[in-house]
Amino acid sequence: MLNCRKTRIPGFNYKLHAPDRISRFLFVLVLGLLLSGCVTMTPALDLDESPPFKDQSRYSEALFGLGRMTTIYNTPEIKIQSEKIYDDTGASAPLATGGEIQRDITEIMKSSLNSIGGKVTFIEYDPAYINNQIATGYSKFENKLIPDVVMTGGITGFDRALNTVSDNKNFAADVQFPNIQNADGNLPPSDFVGLSYTDALKKGEAQISLDFNLKSFETLAGIPLMSTTNSMVVHKALHERELAVSIFGPTFGLKGSNTKVQGRHQAVRILVQLSAVQMVGKYLAVPYWRILGEDAQEDSTVITQIANSYFRMTEFDRLVNVQQWLYLHKFNVDISGEIDEKTKVAIAQFSQAKGLAEGSEISLELFRELYMNVPLDDETYGRRLYLNRLLSQG
């Protein structure tokens, strides 16, 4: 450890005979730079104590929002199960990348599906547990729920060195003092005073990809178009700085580095949560992208399903659905299946607000706009519960 008040530089008892004032100035400058580093030579080390916290990502609230959306849209109930989901790339092996990603992400998918709620019920896949419960007599299988669909998938891509960028800055200078000797007439190991500085920055990118599919529990066949592939780029950066000073042979210096790595495990969690929202949203044909943020894009699969539903319905069924959605849009219409005066006024006002062509017929454009833009606030949630009570009473 260097003590600035008592430091003596080895071999520094030399007489300077060079008359050059510039050389003298550079010598004093280099010595000052060296000694100014003394304030940082005794490093302070403090360990931060962090309390436990709830692990939240940008899609944690979206899972809950999807559950409320299934209630507001009054979708059919869905019982969903997840198979074991693993890393299919081998990148999770410690010898491959040091275990930068998880090997088994089943629990993340299970917690994601179970966080949705609403009309979505998660059923765990654990045959050993069920068999043990039956053997002990604690439970019987006939009382258990049977899944409708099964989630399958895994980590299908991990490109570790997708992109690497380096930026290095180097500076070096030295001054020679040829006529230096100590009191005994001995020469120093070197007659140079030097200064070098290095600033190195290195950035790297990696890409993680996940694939998921839905299949029917009854037939074990894949459900057409019910698949998703999501990728995420994660970053890593290393910044190093080094200062070295040589005075007549001995070299002193300072060195520091800072490394930041974007969490690979957290990135996988985000991708799993996003995929869960997408898969359930697609299957139930709700505009799930509305709860993913302003940068989310519409899903063409859901748009197609809405159009298919429109063409399969009779005029009466279309009108009943439109009246329900108008009620959710805060229009106090009756769910009668008839185009009464309240319904006409509500359709005209909504069409005008959305810039649609006005008319008494239920067009595909009106049908789609009403469905895709149902409000998702608390008042709409309450209106749906009230509407369900009225419909249940006939």
PEBEL-V817690 format. One record per pair of residues at least 4 apart in sequence whose C-alpha atoms are under 8 Angstrom apart, sorted by the first residue. I is the first residue (numbers start at 1). GAP is how many residues later the second one is. D is the distance in Angstrom with one decimal. If there is no record, write none. Layout:
((I	GAP	D) (I	GAP	D))
This chain:
((1	40	6.9) (1	41	6.9) (2	5	6.8) (2	36	6.8) (2	39	6.5) (2	40	7.7) (3	4	5.7) (3	35	7.2) (4	31	7.1) (4	34	5.7) (4	35	7.9) (8	4	7.7) (10	240	7.3) (11	177	6.8) (11	237	7.7) (12	236	7.7) (13	169	5.8) (13	170	7.5) (14	166	6.2) (14	167	5.3) (14	168	4.3) (14	169	7.0) (14	174	8.0) (15	165	5.8) (15	166	6.0) (15	167	6.1) (15	168	7.7) (16	161	7.6) (16	163	7.0) (16	164	5.5) (16	165	7.8) (17	162	5.9) (17	163	6.5) (18	5	7.7) (18	159	6.7) (18	160	7.8) (18	161	6.6) (20	4	6.5) (21	4	6.1) (22	4	6.2) (23	4	6.1) (23	152	6.9) (23	154	7.9) (24	4	6.3) (25	4	6.1) (26	4	6.1) (26	149	7.6) (27	4	6.2) (27	148	7.9) (27	166	7.0) (28	4	6.1) (29	4	6.3) (30	4	6.3) (30	163	7.8) (30	164	7.7) (30	165	7.0) (30	215	7.2) (31	4	6.2) (32	4	5.9) (33	4	6.7) (34	4	7.5) (34	211	6.7) (34	218	7.3) (34	219	7.5) (37	4	6.6) (37	217	7.3) (38	4	7.8) (56	4	5.8) (57	213	6.5) (58	4	7.7) (58	212	7.5) (59	4	6.5) (59	211	6.7) (59	214	6.2) (59	215	6.3) (59	233	7.0) (60	4	7.1) (60	213	7.1) (61	4	6.1) (62	4	6.0) (62	215	7.4) (62	229	5.6) (62	230	6.2) (63	4	6.6) (63	49	7.0) (63	50	7.9) (63	52	6.0) (63	53	4.8) (63	210	7.3) (63	213	7.9) (63	214	6.2) (64	4	6.6) (64	51	6.2) (64	52	4.9) (64	53	6.8) (65	4	6.1) (65	51	7.5) (65	226	6.6) (66	4	6.3) (66	50	6.2) (66	52	7.9) (66	211	6.9) (66	215	7.5) (66	222	6.7) (66	225	7.3) (67	4	6.7) (67	49	4.7) (67	50	4.8) (67	51	4.2) (67	52	6.6) (67	53	6.9) (68	4	6.2) (68	49	7.7) (68	50	5.7) (68	308	7.8) (68	313	7.5) (69	4	6.0) (69	49	7.8) (69	217	7.7) (69	219	8.0) (69	307	6.8) (70	4	5.7) (70	5	5.4) (70	48	5.9) (70	49	5.8) (70	50	7.9) (70	214	7.9) (70	216	7.6) (71	4	6.7) (71	47	5.7) (71	48	6.3) (71	310	7.4) (71	313	7.5) (72	304	7.3) (72	308	7.0) (72	309	5.5) (72	312	5.6) (73	213	7.5) (73	311	8.0) (74	310	7.8) (75	44	7.0) (75	209	6.5) (76	43	6.9) (76	208	7.4) (77	42	4.7) (77	43	6.1) (77	44	7.8) (78	41	6.3) (78	42	5.1) (78	43	6.3) (78	69	7.9) (78	70	6.4) (78	71	7.8) (79	41	6.0) (79	42	4.7) (79	43	5.9) (79	44	6.7) (79	66	8.0) (79	67	7.3) (79	68	4.8) (79	69	5.2) (79	70	6.7) (80	40	7.3) (80	41	6.2) (80	42	5.1) (80	43	5.9) (80	67	5.3) (80	68	5.9) (80	69	5.1) (80	70	5.7) (80	71	7.2) (81	41	5.9) (81	42	4.9) (81	43	5.8) (81	44	6.5) (81	66	6.1) (81	67	7.9) (81	68	6.4) (81	69	4.7) (81	70	6.1) (82	24	7.6) (82	27	7.4) (82	28	6.9) (82	41	7.7) (82	42	6.8) (82	43	6.6) (82	68	5.4) (82	69	4.5) (82	70	6.3) (83	23	7.5) (83	42	6.6) (83	67	6.9) (83	68	6.1) (83	69	5.5) (83	70	7.9) (84	20	7.7) (84	21	7.9) (84	22	5.4) (84	68	7.5) (85	19	6.1) (85	20	5.6) (85	21	4.8) (85	67	6.9) (85	68	5.8) (85	69	5.0) (85	70	7.9) (86	17	5.6) (86	18	4.5) (86	19	5.9) (86	20	7.1) (86	67	7.8) (86	68	5.1) (86	69	6.4) (87	4	7.4) (87	5	6.7) (87	15	6.9) (87	16	5.0) (87	17	6.4) (87	18	7.7) (87	67	5.7) (87	68	4.6) (87	69	6.8) (88	66	6.2) (88	67	5.5) (88	68	5.5) (88	69	7.8) (89	66	6.8) (89	67	5.8) (89	68	6.1) (89	69	6.9) (90	6	7.4) (91	5	5.6) (91	6	6.0) (91	8	7.0) (91	9	7.6) (91	10	7.0) (91	67	6.8) (92	4	7.0) (92	5	6.8) (92	6	7.3) (92	7	4.6) (92	8	6.2) (92	9	5.1) (92	10	5.6) (92	11	5.2) (93	4	6.7) (93	5	6.8) (93	6	5.4) (93	10	7.5) (94	4	4.1) (94	5	4.5) (95	4	7.7) (100	164	6.2) (100	165	7.2) (101	163	5.8) (101	164	5.5) (101	167	7.5) (102	163	6.5) (105	4	6.6) (105	49	7.9) (106	4	6.2) (107	4	6.1) (108	4	6.1) (108	161	6.5) (108	164	7.0) (108	165	8.0) (109	4	6.1) (109	163	6.1) (109	164	7.1) (109	167	7.3) (110	4	6.1) (110	12	7.6) (110	14	7.5) (111	4	6.1) (112	4	7.0) (112	160	7.5) (112	161	5.7) (112	164	6.7) (113	7	8.0) (113	8	7.9) (113	9	6.1) (113	163	6.5) (114	7	7.0) (114	8	5.4) (116	4	6.5) (117	4	6.5) (123	22	7.6) (123	24	6.7) (126	4	6.6) (127	4	6.1) (128	4	6.1) (129	4	6.2) (130	4	6.2) (130	11	7.6) (131	4	6.1) (132	4	6.2) (133	4	6.2) (133	5	5.5) (133	6	5.6) (133	7	7.7) (134	4	6.4) (134	5	5.5) (134	6	5.7) (134	7	7.2) (140	4	7.7) (147	70	6.2) (148	68	6.4) (148	69	5.5) (148	70	7.2) (149	65	6.4) (149	66	5.6) (149	67	4.7) (149	68	5.0) (150	64	5.6) (150	65	5.4) (150	66	6.3) (150	67	5.9) (151	61	6.9) (151	62	5.9) (151	63	4.9) (151	64	6.8) (152	60	5.6) (152	61	5.3) (152	62	6.3) (152	63	7.7) (153	57	7.4) (153	58	5.4) (153	59	4.1) (153	60	6.1) (154	56	5.8) (154	57	5.8) (154	58	6.7) (155	53	7.6) (155	54	6.0) (155	55	4.5) (155	56	6.6) (156	52	7.9) (156	53	5.6) (156	54	5.4) (156	55	6.4) (157	50	7.4) (157	51	5.4) (157	52	4.6) (157	53	6.8) (158	48	7.0) (158	49	5.6) (158	50	4.6) (158	51	6.5) (159	47	5.4) (159	48	5.1) (159	49	6.7) (160	45	7.1) (160	46	4.5) (160	47	6.6) (161	43	6.6) (161	44	6.1) (161	45	5.6) (162	42	7.3) (162	43	5.4) (162	44	5.1) (162	45	6.8) (163	41	5.5) (163	42	5.1) (163	43	7.2) (164	38	7.3) (164	39	5.6) (164	40	4.3) (164	41	6.5) (165	37	5.7) (165	38	5.2) (165	39	6.4) (166	34	7.4) (166	35	5.7) (166	36	4.4) (166	37	6.4) (167	33	5.9) (167	34	5.1) (167	35	6.3) (168	30	7.4) (168	31	5.8) (168	32	4.3) (168	33	6.2) (169	29	5.8) (169	30	5.0) (169	31	6.2) (170	26	7.5) (170	27	5.8) (170	28	4.6) (170	29	6.4) (171	25	5.5) (171	26	5.1) (171	27	6.5) (172	22	7.4) (172	23	5.6) (172	24	4.1) (172	25	6.3) (173	21	5.6) (173	22	5.3) (173	23	6.4) (174	18	6.4) (174	19	5.4) (174	20	3.8) (174	21	6.1) (175	17	5.5) (175	18	5.3) (175	19	6.3) (176	15	5.7) (176	16	4.4) (176	17	6.4) (177	14	5.2) (177	15	6.1) (177	16	7.8) (178	13	5.8) (180	7	6.6) (180	8	7.4) (180	11	7.0) (181	4	5.3) (181	5	5.4) (181	6	4.8) (181	7	6.6) (182	4	5.5) (182	5	6.7) (182	6	7.7) (188	60	6.2) (188	61	7.4) (189	59	6.2) (189	60	5.3) (190	57	8.0) (190	58	4.6) (190	59	4.9) (191	57	5.2) (191	58	7.6) (192	54	7.6) (192	55	6.6) (192	56	5.3) (192	57	7.4) (193	52	7.5) (193	53	5.4) (193	54	4.6) (193	55	5.8) (194	51	5.7) (194	52	4.9) (194	53	6.6) (195	48	7.6) (195	49	5.9) (195	50	4.7) (195	51	6.5) (196	47	5.9) (196	48	5.3) (196	49	6.6) (197	44	7.6) (197	45	5.7) (197	46	4.6) (197	47	6.5) (198	42	7.9) (198	43	5.6) (198	44	5.1) (198	45	6.6) (199	40	7.6) (199	41	5.9) (199	42	4.6) (199	43	6.7) (200	39	5.8) (200	40	5.2) (200	41	6.4) (201	36	7.4) (201	37	5.9) (201	38	4.5) (201	39	6.5) (202	35	5.7) (202	36	5.2) (202	37	6.5) (203	32	7.3) (203	33	5.7) (203	34	4.3) (203	35	6.5) (204	31	5.8) (204	32	5.1) (204	33	6.3) (205	28	6.5) (205	29	5.8) (205	30	4.6) (205	31	6.3) (206	27	5.6) (206	28	5.3) (206	29	6.4) (207	24	6.7) (207	25	5.6) (207	26	4.4) (207	27	6.2) (208	23	5.5) (208	24	5.4) (208	25	6.5) (208	26	7.8) (208	59	8.0) (208	60	7.5) (209	20	7.0) (209	21	5.7) (209	22	4.2) (209	23	6.6) (210	19	5.7) (210	20	5.5) (210	21	6.4) (210	61	7.0) (210	62	7.6) (211	16	7.5) (211	17	5.9) (211	18	4.5) (211	19	6.7) (212	15	5.6) (212	16	5.5) (212	17	6.6) (212	63	7.2) (212	67	8.0) (213	9	7.3) (213	10	8.0) (213	13	5.9) (213	14	4.3) (213	15	6.7) (213	66	7.7) (214	8	6.0) (214	9	5.9) (214	12	5.6) (214	13	6.5) (214	65	7.4) (215	5	5.9) (215	6	5.3) (215	7	4.0) (215	8	5.1) (216	4	5.0) (216	5	5.5) (216	6	6.2) (216	7	6.4) (217	4	7.8) (222	4	7.8) (225	76	7.2) (226	53	6.6) (226	56	6.8) (226	57	6.7) (227	52	6.8) (228	47	6.8) (228	50	7.4) (228	51	7.0) (229	46	7.8) (230	41	6.5) (230	45	7.2) (231	40	7.2) (232	35	7.1) (232	39	7.5) (234	28	5.8) (234	29	7.5) (234	30	6.9) (234	33	7.4) (235	26	6.2) (235	27	5.4) (236	23	7.7) (236	24	5.8) (236	25	4.4) (236	26	6.2) (237	22	5.8) (237	23	5.4) (237	24	6.5) (238	19	7.2) (238	20	5.9) (238	21	4.5) (238	22	6.6) (239	18	5.5) (239	19	5.2) (239	20	6.4) (240	15	7.6) (240	16	5.8) (240	17	4.2) (240	18	6.5) (241	14	5.8) (241	15	5.4) (241	16	6.3) (242	11	7.3) (242	12	5.7) (242	13	4.3) (242	14	6.5) (243	10	5.2) (243	11	5.1) (243	12	6.3) (244	7	6.8) (244	8	5.7) (244	9	4.0) (244	10	6.5) (245	6	5.5) (245	7	5.2) (245	8	5.9) (246	4	5.6) (246	5	4.2) (246	6	6.3) (247	4	6.5) (263	4	6.2) (264	4	6.4) (265	4	6.4) (266	4	6.3) (267	4	6.3) (268	4	6.2) (269	4	6.2) (270	4	6.1) (271	4	6.0) (272	4	6.2) (273	4	6.4) (274	4	6.3) (275	4	6.0) (276	4	6.2) (277	4	5.8) (277	11	7.1) (278	4	5.9) (278	10	6.9) (278	11	7.9) (279	4	6.2) (280	4	6.2) (281	4	5.8) (281	5	5.4) (281	6	6.9) (281	7	5.3) (282	4	6.7) (282	6	7.8) (282	17	8.0) (282	19	6.9) (282	20	5.9) (285	17	5.1) (285	20	6.5) (285	21	7.2) (286	16	6.7) (286	86	7.6) (287	11	7.5) (287	12	7.6) (287	15	6.9) (287	85	6.0) (288	4	7.2) (289	4	7.3) (289	7	5.7) (289	8	6.5) (289	9	6.1) (289	10	7.4) (290	4	7.5) (290	6	7.3) (292	4	5.9) (298	5	7.9) (299	4	6.5) (300	4	6.1) (301	4	6.3) (302	4	6.3) (303	4	6.5) (304	4	6.2) (305	4	6.2) (306	4	6.3) (306	62	6.8) (307	4	6.5) (307	57	7.0) (307	61	7.4) (308	4	6.2) (309	4	6.3) (310	8	7.0) (310	54	6.8) (310	57	7.4) (313	4	5.7) (313	5	6.1) (314	4	6.2) (315	4	6.2) (316	4	6.3) (316	21	5.7) (316	22	7.7) (317	4	6.2) (317	20	7.4) (318	4	6.1) (318	44	7.2) (318	49	7.9) (319	4	6.0) (319	18	5.5) (319	19	7.1) (319	20	7.7) (319	43	7.1) (320	4	6.4) (320	15	6.1) (320	16	6.8) (320	17	4.8) (321	4	6.3) (322	4	6.0) (322	45	6.7) (322	48	7.2) (323	4	6.2) (323	10	6.6) (323	11	7.0) (323	12	5.7) (323	13	8.0) (323	14	7.7) (323	20	7.1) (324	4	6.4) (324	11	6.5) (324	63	8.0) (325	4	6.2) (325	45	6.3) (325	46	6.6) (325	49	6.8) (326	4	6.7) (326	5	5.4) (326	6	7.6) (326	7	7.1) (326	20	7.0) (326	21	7.8) (326	44	7.2) (327	4	4.7) (327	5	5.5) (327	6	5.9) (327	56	7.7) (328	46	6.5) (328	47	7.1) (328	52	5.6) (328	55	6.3) (328	56	6.9) (329	45	6.1) (329	46	6.5) (329	51	7.5) (330	50	7.7) (331	15	6.2) (332	10	7.7) (333	9	5.6) (333	10	5.9) (333	13	7.6) (334	8	7.6) (334	9	7.6) (339	4	5.7) (339	5	6.4) (339	21	7.8) (340	4	6.3) (341	4	6.2) (342	4	6.1) (343	4	6.0) (344	4	6.1) (344	16	6.6) (345	4	6.2) (346	4	6.1) (347	4	5.9) (347	11	7.8) (347	13	7.8) (348	4	6.1) (348	10	6.0) (348	11	7.4) (349	4	6.2) (350	4	6.2) (351	4	5.8) (351	5	4.7) (351	6	6.5) (351	7	6.0) (351	15	7.3) (352	4	6.1) (352	5	7.7) (352	6	7.2) (356	9	7.7) (356	10	7.2) (362	4	6.4) (362	5	6.5) (363	4	6.1) (364	4	6.0) (365	4	6.1) (366	4	6.1) (367	4	6.3) (368	4	6.0) (369	4	6.0) (370	4	6.3) (375	5	6.2) (376	4	6.2) (376	5	7.0) (377	4	6.4) (378	4	6.2) (379	4	6.2) (380	4	6.2) (381	4	6.5) (382	4	6.2) (383	4	6.0) (384	4	6.1) (385	4	6.4) (386	4	6.4) (387	4	6.2) (388	4	6.0) (389	4	6.5) (390	4	6.9))
